[in-house]
């Protein structure tokens, strides 16, 4: 399983997760791709142990090489330090 991870700051609306609802503030995005080429997005509070699935944050990729650009795209959408 491949993964990418990046720190970011969520905007005022935060990020909706399946497990705990909205999380805000200094977070970390992790995307994983399984053997079936399905990407899943996860977030956690910076420095925490628990990861939470981003609601609606899974998709099938055409090829494993798509992982890095999709991770970068998600990071660009979620990282809103100024709101």
Secondary structure, DSSP 8 states (H G I E B T S, - for coil): -EEEEEEEEB-TT-EEETTTEEE-SEEEEEEEE-TT-EEEEEEEETT-S--EEEEEEEEE-SSTTHHHHHHHHHHHHHB-TT-
